[in-house]
Amino acid sequence: MPRPRRSRLQVILDILATLEERGPLPLSRLATHANLPYDRLKPIVEELSGRGLIEIEQQKSTLRAAITPRGSQVLHELRRLKRLLEDLGLDL
């Protein structure tokens, strides 16, 4: 049976949570942990970087992502929103 498709917001929550839990990661490892193909992850990561939620830095030939303090705050609020919605019987 196919897995249900995640919403864009759930994907963002998964990316931020992965970076908070595991620390800075190369984008290829982040894609694996967030269960996304690399080509789908990269534009989302670039958008999150543009919004100041994560930082991307080049290390040799590898791009690494790390959550920012603002990203941690947004993650906390998203988790709170998710719990509220679940309490109301709704999905994120």
C-alpha positions, 0 to 999 in steps of 0.5 A: 500500500502506498504511503500517504503523500506529505504536505509541504508543511510536513516536509518542512517540519521534517527537514527542520526536525532532522537538522535540529536532532542530527546537527549540520548535515550534507544535503545528500544525507539530509535528503535520506533522513528527511525521506526526500529525493535530492532534486526535491529537497534542494529547492526547499532547502534554498527557500528555507535558507532564504527565509533565514531558517537554515544556513547552507555552507560549502565545504569542499565539494559538499553543501551542508545545511544547519538549522538557525536559531530562527529555524528552531523557533519556527520548528517549535511553533510548527510542532505546537501547531501540529499538536493543536491540530491533532487534538482537534482531529485535523492533519497538518 
